[in-house]
Amino acid sequence: MIVNAHRGVFNMYIAGTQVEQTAALKGSTLLERVFAVTSGITLSQVTEITGLCAPTLQNWIKRGWTSSPVNKKYSIDQVARMIIINALRDVMPLENIAYLMQYINGDANSRLDDIIPESQLYFYFSVINERCGNNHFDEKQTIKLINEVCSDYKENTPGGEKRLKNALKIMIYTYRASLYKKEVEQMIAELRENSLN
């Protein structure tokens, strides 16, 4: 099944951001490009990328969903974590997203319990979304794609690979559901507009 791409919902923006996706700029290259010239970005730059307001991001820090900036600068992994949360929150409750992130990487304030850097997680997530395109993938196709994309993953914790793949499957399904939700919202808006004419 192909979703109507003319509506512009699929692949219009990079997942979790308000940055338009182009042939040259995709989710898989976004963080690499942003952090190629700096080791950290400010809160205002994070809000510009994500479209989130500063109080929302500060609330996530207060709740322990992401770690505090160092010298008022956010690292590539902190930004990746915020983008992932933002990409999923349209259809998944924040508490469930927080649990999913903890399932993958434990405490947001510690790197010791991480099975993967968040920037690498976002890279995998983005590559899978880019390969899905406008196509609807069933569970078998999704698992195959996850296995292909994660083939270079080196497990540093027993069970880490299984946790990573389980989490990616949930992330992909959640994000794709948010795209379908936006598609439905556009369709309803068109119905309303057409019924007025």
MORA-V410397 format. One record per residue. RES is the residue in one small letter. NEAR is the number of other ideal C-beta (glycine too) atoms within 8 Angstrom. D_CENTER is the distance of its C-alpha to the mean C-alpha in whole Angstrom. Layout:
res = <RES:RES>
near = <NEAR:NEAR>
d_center = <D_CENTER:D_CENTER>
//
This chain:
res = <m:i:v:n:a:h:r:g:v:f:n:m:y:i:a:g:t:q:v:e:q:t:a:a:l:k:g:s:t:l:l:e:r:v:f:a:v:t:s:g:i:t:l:s:q:v:t:e:i:t:g:l:c:a:p:t:l:q:n:w:i:k:r:g:w:t:s:s:p:v:n:k:k:y:s:i:d:q:v:a:r:m:i:i:i:n:a:l:r:d:v:m:p:l:e:n:i:a:y:l:m:q:y:i:n:g:d:a:n:s:r:l:d:d:i:i:p:e:s:q:l:y:f:y:f:s:v:i:n:e:r:c:g:n:n:h:f:d:e:k:q:t:i:k:l:i:n:e:v:c:s:d:y:k:e:n:t:p:g:g:e:k:r:l:k:n:a:l:k:i:m:i:y:t:y:r:a:s:l:y:k:k:e:v:e:q:m:i:a:e:l:r:e:n:s:l:n>
near = <4:7:12:6:9:4:9:6:9:10:7:7:8:12:11:13:13:6:9:7:10:6:3:3:11:10:16:8:8:14:13:7:8:11:11:6:3:7:5:10:11:9:11:7:8:14:12:6:14:13:7:10:6:9:6:8:15:9:8:11:11:6:7:9:12:11:6:5:9:7:5:6:10:11:9:10:9:12:16:14:13:16:15:16:16:12:12:15:9:7:8:10:5:9:6:8:14:12:8:13:13:10:8:12:12:7:8:11:6:8:4:5:8:10:10:11:9:12:11:8:16:14:11:14:16:14:11:14:11:11:8:11:7:8:7:7:7:6:5:6:8:13:10:8:12:14:9:7:10:12:6:4:9:4:9:5:7:4:7:11:9:7:11:15:12:9:12:14:11:9:13:14:9:11:13:10:9:12:11:9:10:10:13:8:8:10:9:8:8:8:8:8:8:7:6:5:4>
d_center = <23:22:20:22:20:23:21:18:16:14:13:14:11:9:5:5:8:12:13:14:14:17:19:19:15:12:9:11:13:12:12:15:17:16:17:20:22:21:21:19:18:20:18:19:17:14:15:16:13:10:13:14:17:19:20:17:15:19:19:15:17:21:19:18:14:14:17:19:20:23:25:23:20:17:16:13:12:12:10:8:8:8:5:3:6:7:4:6:10:11:13:12:14:13:16:14:11:13:15:12:11:15:16:14:15:18:18:16:19:20:19:22:21:17:17:15:14:10:10:11:9:6:9:10:7:7:11:11:10:12:15:14:15:17:18:18:18:20:19:21:20:16:18:20:17:15:18:19:15:16:20:20:18:21:21:23:23:25:22:19:19:19:17:14:15:15:12:10:12:11:7:9:11:10:7:11:13:11:12:16:16:16:18:21:21:22:24:26:26:28:30:31:32:34:36:37:39>
//
